[in-house]
Amino acid sequence: MAEPLRVGIAGLGTVGAAVVGLLQRHAAAIAMRAGREIRLTAVSARDRARDRGVDISAAEWHDDPVALARSGRVDCVIELIGGTEGRAKAAVEAALEAGKPVVTANKAMLARHGAALAALAEARGAALAFEASVAGGIPIVKTLRESLAGNEVSRVSGILNGTCNYILSRMEMEGLSFADVLADAQRLGYAEADPTFDVGGFDTAHKLAILTSLAFGTQIDADAIHVEGISAITPLDLAMAAELGYRIKLLGVAERTPSGIEQRVHPTMVPRSWPIAQVMGVTNAVNVHGDAVGELTLVGPGAGGAATASSVLSDLVDVARGARVLPFGRPAAMLESAERQPMQRHEGGYYIRLSVLDRPGAAAAIATRMAERQISLESIVQRRVLAGATGDRTGRSGQPVPVVLITYATTEAAIRDALDAVLADGHISEPPQVIRIERE
Amino acid sequence: MAEPLRVGIAGLGTVGAAVVGLLQRHAAAIAMRAGREIRLTAVSARDRARDRGVDISAAEWHDDPVALARSGRVDCVIELIGGTEGRAKAAVEAALEAGKPVVTANKAMLARHGAALAALAEARGAALAFEASVAGGIPIVKTLRESLAGNEVSRVSGILNGTCNYILSRMEMEGLSFADVLADAQRLGYAEADPTFDVGGFDTAHKLAILTSLAFGTQIDADAIHVEGISAITPLDLAMAAELGYRIKLLGVAERTPSGIEQRVHPTMVPRSWPIAQVMGVTNAVNVHGDAVGELTLVGPGAGGAATASSVLSDLVDVARGARVLPFGRPAAMLESAERQPMQRHEGGYYIRLSVLDRPGAAAAIATRMAERQISLESIVQRRVLAGATGDRTGRSGQPVPVVLITYATTEAAIRDALDAVLADGHISEPPQVIRIERE
């Protein structure tokens, strides 16, 4: 058996502690799979005194993760600090500069600097592995980079944020508002005190940027992603979706189109029969369409210390075995600079919910605005407000009535233009709700 | 870039032709991912004259796959002949003996000779890769062998045969009998003329034997698998399952128990909310429980030329990159000889459907037989036969009436013993239907 691989861990939060625990608990099995012992020799974190429930007494302590990366007792660095810049990036760069392989879960750093770090890793002959950066314990990075090497991938999409899926699941199941479920999720620790990063779709966007690059061999282009969060989704939307045979999920979607790569994060109506629609709670799922494999869907835990540590260990054992895989599955210099497909050119079906003032001619006027832009309607659902709520069941109330339109495939530009016209006509009492539909 | 990898393909059926097609269509992308060109230099098949829709004119032709494996123009052999022994095994052995890596889709050969072939491969320093042998395009081999390297796996289960899942799906959706759907599946090419290998559960067992070894690091032990097929499932069972919140799937299940490894293939009642229960038609799915990752489910095409070729290419690009992974993720000599958990000791819930002769005391007698063996019943559902069918809606008909019992967890031995007693009591008109239930 070869020399032990001496590992330094920078960042000892939930994931870091779980990695230490797995290395200790499964030491013998991991050594057998890796062909050598994997030995924790150094750690770095903010607070040396904190009890993390694992024994790190044998490891060298570093206050500075860059010093850990440069330590003569460290062959491989696991970066679990997080953050786009700063100490995390400095430690990763220091390790790679020294030709040491790096395993990281840092999606924000990769979404911003992934290609540059991959180029540095390749130049120094060091691995840069990041299975843990996307979808927690789901092996989607390895799947895209290795298992689908014989495919041309045309689409990758997924539920990549457990907090959002948890909130949407509970809203649907219990008929609760976004605000109520969010507050509950915060109490239960499923959502941060400042939830913007999750519920605004930005966490999903970071992960999608990485998946897009792996799937299409393109440079990471996080700025190209159209991002919408879930805070405007209402129980009525979820109920209407159910009635129409859909579920609403926050999806990250990257798609190759004739005019470029489309990357978008937004609430999406997904047919209830799709595997991805069945995924409830904090679970994540990723679907890939490849020309050879067809549809492949991976479902599993998107977060959590142990699940994320599982992905860190996957990379670490690869490193210990001497796996020679390029970070993005091809040389960083060969990552293509793809055309961005702007959101205005997105094509698909739309769910549009309008609060229509219940007056003669309103529905006809709206239908006309759609028809003028060649938008065909698959269905119109009008929910008359209950008599008890309006005090009048015999005729028009003048009050807003929810009207839902489902369109056939059209463009984002046509929809936006039509809705601007509808708004200008004065028949609706609030801005329309627009949710894109995914179909076969 | 390194020298090209010169590949010989033995077996040019649907999968072989699809591999050739992918190698040609995606040559540039594959070379970029592999770090070298992958060049088809030799082929072998039965019928040289047959048109396979792909251009193999540049490849050396061999009538004998062993000659192909020994050819000086072949660095790596793809074995797609199939069959436990004979030419397939001879070709694989010849290649490995010569130190040439082998990629194979041959589950029958691996289920029988996998450990010996792995030992040979390791001794010669050659790769033996078999992603395509289980679940078609689903990357479950790589996932178990590499992605879950930091986990102790306690359970792997799956829908591993598309034919059976297609038949059960259509029986459920359309209320048809097994025989009717089978005949239709044969017409449509989803089932073989002799369907025994698929519908009898044997194909699933071969695949399960391989997964068990990968999951638990044990020697392949196909003979230890308890195998039941789907031919006894009736539309009534499927309807009762639906009513009780389940679906019936033919699962292969391997589980680590305190007294050994349990391996079984049989129709299984699965809660409808589980991802695996949502998988309909020819699609396959595999679920793994690991101590770190928790539950991971992979869903995708279980068969078909292109999907299986996708897995062949995954292995081939690994080989071309010089990936150094042991066939079963650990040295073949370290594969453990695990205790077999006999089926009699299986613990779980049971669905039991009895044709009870509608006479006073029958139900009480059956309940007593269960209670005597400490079997607790979760529910009893009695479907009185419709009046039109019996000609008497007022009282007991003396005719058999279907009665379904759902038990809490008990043992297979207790169930079999109780049912023997019930049968001996003479209250039922035909042998009982027994379907095991999977629960959390």
Interface residues (C-beta under 8 A of the other chain):
Chain A: A18 L22 H26 A29 I30 M32 R33 A34 G35 E131 G137 I138 P139 K142 T143 E146 S147 L148 A149 G150 N151 E152 G217 S273 P275 Q278 V279 G290 D291 A292 V293 G294 E295 L296 T297 L298 V299 G300 P301 G304 A306 A307 A309 S310 S311 V312 L313 S314 L316 V317 D318 R321 G322 A323 R324 V325 L326 G329 R330 P331 M334
Chain B: A18 L22 H26 A29 I30 M32 R33 A34 G35 E131 G137 I138 P139 K142 T143 E146 S147 L148 A149 G150 N151 E152 G217 S273 P275 Q278 V279 G290 D291 A292 V293 G294 E295 L296 T297 L298 V299 G300 P301 G304 A306 A307 A309 S310 S311 V312 L313 S314 L316 V317 D318 R321 G322 A323 R324 V325 L326 G329 R330 P331 M334
